[in-house]
Amino acid sequence: MGLGKNLSDKIKPYLNERTNLDTMIALDFSTFMGRFHPILVHLPIGFLVLAILLEWYEHFKKTTSKSKLIPFAWLLGAISAAAAASSGWLLGETGLYTEEGLFTHRWLGIAVVIVAFIGWWLKKSPDNYSNKLQNGFNILLLGMLLFEGHKGGNLTHGEDYLIEYAPNAIQKLAGASDTKDSLYAFKSIDSVNVYAHLIAPIFEAKCVACHNSEVQRGGLNMALPDGLAMGGENGPILAKGNPTESTLFNRITLPQRNIKFMPPSGEAMTYDEIKLVEWWIQEGASFNDSLPGFQLNDAMKSVLLRKYGLDTKPKPWYEMVSLEPLEEGILKALEEAGFVIKELGDTNHLLDVKFSGQPLTREKLVLLEKAASHITWLSMAGSDVKDEWLSSLGILKNLTRLQLEKTEITDAGIGHLTGLKHLEALNLYGTKVTDACLQDIQKLKTLRRVYVWGTKVTPEAAKKLQEEYRDFELVLGAN
């Protein structure tokens, strides 16, 4: 018994390997035979349409005897239809077509074969059957051929192939959708879940028909994140962070003539869709993260802007703040103190404030506190502002641009600005600042541009700061 068991264990791997080899050979042969379908499928159409036109021609000419070519053409049509249906059935078994469209196309093809043989039986003894019955079969078969050809075209080229370039009226009559792309538009980047809103719709349009909870070609279910993460019969299809090692990405980027290309029928993924899938995998194939949590290169920024209208460039702070208009009394008091005030727009009530009177005093500057939330741009250029007065600006929580050019401000004054949480631009042209001010400038994390020409800031110090902060621009002119 022990010897027999050991022998069985040794033989089993060989038998499994031989079984797998036989299965592969059978599959290759059926695929070979199935690929004759596009050739064979035209034969029954030609034979059967020719037979019907010949019959109608004789009826028009009112000939007394029916041509024997008519039933012969019906027989050839029926036989070639059977051959086309058989090869088509084998081609469908390769798994390259969607189940939903394949089911109708397959069984309608079988129905054409049956009707063709019945038609041949009727046509070989035409005197035994009424003209209405025979013409009824003619019309029935023509309608079946037309519909069957349409379904076959949909399998190969997609649902909208026939009417893609038809006039709008015909497209609407056929029920074509207004949008031909699987992508759609968004208004804000903050609420965009990358998988749910960008990637899943692509899979839904191009993959889920063959990989869903009911039909799982290759054991793969792409309808749900869990199924996608699990993979199929051959293991995971996602290599997080590495698109080139991901079976999913490799399949969608194969040449379309390759038998493993996905999707095998209908419209292939567009360039933008492929780039989106590649980027999603490269960034870790997350199913939960929103768009702000993903790194974006220039190519992806272009795709998101082009396909979704999503401008991912950082927006100025003032575009994200919404306030009610400031009281007229406060505005009037500021204007009487020498400040020129403008609202940024009809719907944006943030203020652009510029001091134009002389002299500027500490008391006048303190008046700005009454409009602290509304001031986003402030210019004290050319004024006699003092270093210590700048400490009162810390309350301007929405200040994004500050102009201090051509003043007596020194490094000490810059130290009072570090509390400005949203300052993006600072003009220090013609002031008395030096390299020492750069330490405080580094603390302004939202600062993107500083003008320091005409100051004692050295090119060496400026270059070092810019190398440390790539998103930072230090505009340095001649001293």
C-alpha positions in Angstrom: 0.0 0.0 0.0 2.8 2.4 0.9 4.6 1.7 -2.4 1.4 2.3 -4.3 0.8 5.6 -2.6 4.4 6.8 -3.2 4.1 5.8 -6.8 0.8 7.6 -7.1 2.2 10.8 -5.5 5.1 10.7 -8.0 2.8 10.2 -11.0 0.2 12.8 -10.0 2.3 15.9 -10.9 3.0 14.4 -14.3 -0.7 13.7 -14.9 -1.7 17.2 -13.8 0.9 18.7 -16.1 -0.3 16.5 -19.0 -3.9 17.5 -18.3 -3.0 21.2 -18.3 -1.1 20.7 -21.6 -4.0 18.9 -23.2 -6.3 21.7 -22.0 -4.0 24.4 -23.5 -3.8 22.5 -26.8 -7.6 22.2 -27.0 -8.0 25.9 -26.2 -5.5 26.9 -28.8 -7.3 24.7 -31.4 -10.7 26.1 -30.6 -9.3 29.7 -30.7 -7.8 28.8 -34.1 -11.1 27.6 -35.4 -13.0 30.5 -33.8 -10.9 33.1 -35.6 -12.4 31.9 -38.9 -15.7 33.5 -37.8 -15.1 36.9 -39.4 -14.5 35.2 -42.7 -17.3 32.7 -42.6 -19.9 35.1 -41.3 -20.2 36.9 -44.7 -21.0 33.8 -46.6 -24.6 33.2 -45.3 -25.3 36.9 -45.7 -24.3 36.8 -49.4 -26.1 33.5 -50.2 -29.4 34.3 -48.4 -29.7 37.9 -49.6 -28.9 36.7 -53.1 -31.6 34.0 -52.9 -34.3 36.5 -51.6 -33.4 39.1 -54.3 -33.5 36.5 -57.0 -37.0 35.4 -55.8 -38.3 38.9 -55.7 -36.9 39.5 -59.2 -38.7 36.5 -60.6 -41.9 37.7 -58.9 -41.5 41.1 -60.4 -40.9 39.5 -63.8 -43.9 37.2 -63.2 -42.0 34.1 -64.4 -44.1 31.0 -64.5 -41.4 28.6 -63.1 -39.2 29.2 -60.1 -35.5 29.0 -60.5 -33.8 26.0 -58.8 -31.0 28.4 -57.8 -33.2 29.9 -55.2 -33.5 26.8 -52.9 -29.9 25.9 -53.6 -28.8 29.4 -52.4 -30.9 29.0 -49.3 -29.2 25.6 -48.6 -25.8 27.1 -49.1 -26.8 30.0 -46.8 -28.1 27.7 -44.1 -24.9 25.5 -44.2 -22.6 28.5 -44.2 -24.7 30.0 -41.4 -24.2 26.9 -39.3 -20.4 27.0 -39.9 -20.3 30.7 -39.0 -22.3 30.1 -35.8 -20.1 27.2 -34.8 -16.9 29.2 -35.3 -18.5 32.2 -33.6 -19.4 30.0 -30.6 -15.8 28.9 -30.3 -14.6 32.5 -30.6 -16.9 33.5 -27.8 -15.4 30.8 -25.5 -12.0 32.6 -25.6 -13.4 35.1 -23.1 -12.7 38.1 -25.3 -16.2 39.5 -25.4 -18.7 40.8 -23.0 -21.3 38.3 -21.7 -24.2 40.6 -22.1 -23.7 41.3 -25.8 -22.4 37.8 -26.5 -25.5 36.0 -25.3 -27.8 37.7 -27.7 -25.4 37.5 -30.6 -24.8 33.7 -30.1 -28.4 32.6 -29.8 -29.6 34.9 -32.6 -27.0 33.3 -34.8 -28.4 29.9 -34.0 -31.9 31.2 -34.7 -30.7 32.4 -38.2 -29.4 28.9 -38.9 -32.8 27.3 -38.0 -34.8 29.9 -40.0 -32.4 29.4 -43.0 -33.0 25.6 -43.0 -36.7 26.1 -42.7 -36.6 28.6 -45.5 -34.7 26.1 -47.7 -37.4 23.5 -47.0 -40.1 26.0 -48.1 -38.3 27.2 -51.2 -37.5 23.7 -52.6 -41.3 23.1 -52.9 -42.6 26.7 -53.5 -46.0 25.5 -54.9 -46.9 23.8 -51.6 -46.8 27.1 -49.6 -48.4 30.4 -50.1 -46.6 33.5 -51.2 -47.4 35.3 -48.0 -45.7 32.6 -45.9 -42.6 32.6 -48.2 -42.4 36.4 -48.3 -42.9 36.4 -44.5 -39.8 34.2 -44.1 -37.9 36.5 -46.5 -38.6 39.6 -44.5 -38.1 37.8 -41.2 -34.7 36.5 -42.3 -33.6 39.9 -43.6 -34.5 41.5 -40.3 -32.7 38.9 -38.3 -29.5 39.3 -40.5 -29.6 43.0 -40.0 -30.1 42.8 -36.3 -27.5 40.0 -35.9 -24.9 42.0 -37.9 -25.6 45.0 -35.7 -25.1 43.0 -32.5 -21.9 41.6 -34.0 -20.6 45.0 -34.8 -21.3 46.2 -31.3 -19.3 43.3 -29.9 -16.3 44.2 -32.0 -16.4 48.0 -32.2 -18.7 49.2 -29.4 -22.3 50.1 -29.0 -22.1 53.4 -30.8 -20.0 52.2 -33.8 -22.8 52.3 -36.4 -24.2 55.7 -35.4 -21.1 57.4 -34.1 -20.9 59.8 -37.1 -24.5 59.9 -37.9 -26.5 63.2 -37.8 -27.6 64.2 -34.3 -31.2 63.5 -35.1 -30.4 59.9 -36.0 -28.2 59.5 -33.0 -31.0 60.7 -30.7 -33.5 58.5 -32.4 -31.2 55.5 -31.8 -30.9 56.4 -28.1 -27.2 57.4 -28.2 -25.9 59.1 -25.1 -24.8 62.7 -25.3 -21.4 61.9 -23.7 -19.1 59.4 -25.4 -16.4 59.5 -22.7 -16.6 57.6 -19.4 -15.3 60.7 -17.6 -17.2 63.5 -16.1 -16.6 67.0 -14.7 -16.1 68.2 -11.1 -16.1 71.7 -9.6 -13.8 71.2 -6.6 -10.7 69.1 -6.0 -11.3 68.7 -2.2 -14.2 66.3 -2.5 -12.8 64.2 -5.3 -12.1 60.6 -4.3 -9.6 59.4 -6.8 -10.8 55.8 -7.1 -14.5 56.4 -6.7 -14.8 59.5 -8.9 -11.9 59.0 -11.5 -10.8 55.4 -11.7 -14.0 53.4 -11.0 -16.0 55.0 -13.8 -13.3 54.0 -16.3 -13.5 50.4 -15.1 -17.3 50.5 -15.2 -17.2 51.6 -18.8 -14.4 49.4 -20.1 -14.0 46.3 -17.8 -16.9 45.5 -15.5 -19.0 43.9 -18.2 -16.7 40.9 -18.1 -15.5 41.2 -14.5 -18.4 41.7 -12.1 -20.1 39.9 -9.3 -22.0 37.6 -11.7 -19.6 37.2 -14.6 -16.0 36.8 -13.4 -13.7 36.1 -16.4 -10.4 34.8 -15.1 -11.9 34.8 -11.6 -11.7 38.6 -11.5 -14.4 40.9 -10.1 -13.6 44.6 -10.8 -17.0 45.9 -9.7 -15.9 46.1 -6.1 -12.7 47.4 -4.5 -12.2 44.2 -2.6 -12.4 42.1 -5.7 -10.0 44.4 -7.6 -7.5 44.2 -4.7 -7.8 40.4 -4.5 -7.2 39.8 -8.2 -8.1 36.8 -10.2 -7.2 33.2 -10.8 -3.5 34.1 -11.5 -3.2 36.3 -8.4 -3.2 40.0 -7.8 -3.4 42.4 -10.8 -2.2 45.5 -9.0 1.4 46.0 -7.9 1.0 49.2 -5.8 3.5 51.8 -6.7 4.7 49.9 -9.8 2.4 50.1 -12.9 4.8 48.1 -15.1 4.6 45.2 -12.7 0.8 45.3 -12.6 -1.1 42.8 -14.8 -3.9 45.3 -15.1 -1.8 48.1 -16.6 0.1 45.6 -18.9 -3.2 44.3 -20.3 -4.6 47.7 -21.2 -1.3 48.8 -22.9 -0.7 45.8 -25.1 -1.1 46.1 -28.8 -4.8 45.8 -29.7 -4.1 42.8 -31.9 -2.7 40.9 -28.9 -5.2 38.2 -27.7 -4.5 39.4 -24.1 -5.4 43.0 -24.8 -8.1 44.5 -22.6 -10.8 45.4 -23.1 -11.1 42.8 -25.9 -14.2 44.4 -27.5 -15.8 47.7 -27.7 -13.9 50.9 -27.2 -10.4 50.7 -25.9 -9.3 53.0 -23.1 -8.3 56.4 -24.2 -4.8 57.9 -23.7 -6.1 60.0 -20.8 -7.8 57.0 -19.2 -4.6 54.9 -19.4 -2.6 57.7 -17.9 -5.1 58.0 -15.0 -4.9 54.3 -14.3 -1.1 54.4 -14.5 -0.9 57.4 -12.1 -3.4 55.8 -9.7 -1.3 52.6 -9.4 2.0 54.6 -9.2 0.5 56.5 -6.3 -0.4 53.4 -4.4 -3.7 52.3 -5.9 -5.6 53.7 -2.9 -9.4 53.2 -2.8 -10.1 55.9 -0.1 -7.7 58.8 -0.6 -9.0 62.1 -2.0 -7.2 64.1 -4.8 -5.4 66.6 -2.5 -3.5 63.6 -1.0 -2.0 62.6 -4.4 1.2 63.8 -6.0 0.5 65.5 -9.3 3.0 65.9 -12.2 2.5 68.3 -15.0 1.1 65.6 -17.3 -1.6 64.6 -14.7 -2.5 68.3 -14.1 -3.2 68.6 -17.8 -5.3 65.5 -17.9 -7.4 66.6 -14.9 -7.9 70.1 -16.3 -8.7 68.8 -19.8 -11.1 66.0 -18.8 -12.7 67.2 -15.6 -12.1 71.0 -15.6 -10.1 70.6 -12.4 -7.5 73.3 -12.0 -5.0 71.8 -9.5 -2.8 74.8 -9.3 -2.7 76.3 -5.8 -5.3 79.1 -5.6 -4.6 82.4 -3.9 -6.0 82.5 -0.4 -8.3 85.4 -1.2 -10.2 83.3 -3.8 -11.1 80.8 -1.0 -12.5 83.4 1.5 -16.1 84.5 1.5 -17.2 87.5 3.7 -20.1 89.8 3.9 -19.4 93.5 2.9 -17.7 95.7 5.5 -19.8 98.3 7.2 -19.9 101.7 5.4 -18.9 103.5 8.6 -15.6 101.6 8.9 -14.8 102.2 5.3 -15.4 105.9 5.6 -13.2 106.2 8.7 -10.3 104.5 6.9 -10.7 106.7 3.8 -10.7 109.8 6.0 -7.4 108.6 7.5 -5.8 108.5 4.1 -6.4 104.9 2.9 -7.7 104.2 -0.6 -10.0 101.2 -0.5 -11.2 98.9 -3.3 -13.2 95.6 -3.2 -11.6 92.8 -5.2 -14.8 92.1 -7.1 -18.6 92.3 -7.1 -18.9 89.0 -5.3 -15.6 89.1 -3.3 -15.7 91.7 -0.5 -12.1 91.3 0.5 -10.3 94.7 0.4 -7.3 96.1 -1.5 -6.0 98.9 0.9 -3.4 101.5 0.0 -2.1 104.3 2.1 -1.8 107.5 0.1 -1.9 110.3 2.7 1.1 111.7 4.7 2.2 111.3 7.3 1.4 107.7 8.4 1.1 107.4 12.1 0.7 104.5 14.5 -2.8 105.6 15.3 -3.9 105.5 11.6 -2.4 102.0 11.3 -4.3 100.8 14.3 -7.6 101.7 12.5 -7.0 98.8 10.1 -7.9 96.5 13.0 -11.5 97.4 12.5 -11.3 95.8 9.0 -8.9 93.1 10.0 -10.8 90.2 8.4 -11.4 92.0 5.2 -8.0 93.3 4.2 -6.1 90.9 1.9 -3.9 93.4 0.0 -2.1 96.2 1.9 0.3 98.8 0.5 2.3 101.2 2.6 4.9 101.8 -0.1 6.8 105.1 0.2 5.3 105.8 3.6 7.2 106.6 6.9 6.1 103.3 8.5 8.3 102.2 11.4 9.6 98.7 12.2 7.7 98.4 15.5 4.4 99.5 13.9 4.3 96.3 11.8 3.4 94.3 15.0 -0.2 95.6 14.6 -0.5 93.8 11.3 -0.6 90.3 12.9 -4.4 90.6 13.4 -4.9 90.8 9.6 -5.7 87.1 9.3 -6.5 87.2 5.5 -3.6 89.4 4.4 -2.0 87.8 1.3 0.0 90.7 -0.2 2.1 93.3 1.6 4.0 96.2 -0.1 6.6 97.9 2.0 8.9 99.1 -0.9 10.8 102.4 -0.5 10.4 102.6 3.2 12.9 102.6 6.2 11.9 99.0 7.2 14.8 96.9 8.5 15.4 93.3 9.5 13.7 94.0 12.9 10.4 94.9 11.1 10.3 91.6 9.2 10.4 89.8 12.6 6.9 91.3 13.3 5.4 89.6 10.2 5.9 86.0 11.1 2.3 85.7 12.5 0.8 86.3 9.0 -0.5 82.8 8.2 -1.5 83.4 4.6 1.0 86.0 3.3 1.9 85.0 -0.2 3.8 88.1 -1.6 6.1 90.6 0.1 7.7 93.6 -1.6 10.8 94.9 0.2 12.4 96.7 -2.7 14.5 99.7 -1.6 14.3 98.9 2.1 17.2 98.4 4.6 16.8 94.7 5.0 19.9 92.4 4.9 20.6 88.7 4.8 19.5 88.5 8.4 15.8 89.0 7.4 15.8 85.7 5.5 15.6 83.7 8.8 12.2 85.3 9.5 11.1 85.1 5.9 11.6 81.3 6.1 9.0 81.2 8.9 6.4 82.5 6.6 5.3 79.1 5.2 2.8 80.4 2.7 5.1 83.0 1.2 5.9 82.4 -2.5 7.5 85.5 -3.7 9.6 88.2 -2.1 11.1 91.3 -3.9 14.4 92.3 -2.4 16.2 94.2 -5.1 17.7 97.4 -4.0 18.5 95.9 -0.6 21.5 94.4 1.1 20.3 90.8 0.6 23.2 89.1 -1.2 22.8 86.7 -4.2 24.6 83.9 -2.3 22.0 84.0 0.6 19.1 84.3 -1.8 20.3 81.3 -3.9 20.7 79.2 -0.8 17.1 80.0 0.4 15.7 79.2 -3.0 17.5 75.8 -3.2 16.0 74.9 0.2 12.5 76.0 -0.8 11.7 75.0 -4.4 8.3 76.7 -4.5 9.8 79.9 -3.3 10.9 82.8 -5.5 13.3 85.5 -4.3 13.4 88.4 -6.8 16.8 89.9 -6.5 17.9 92.9 -8.6 21.0 95.2 -8.5 21.9 96.7 -5.2 
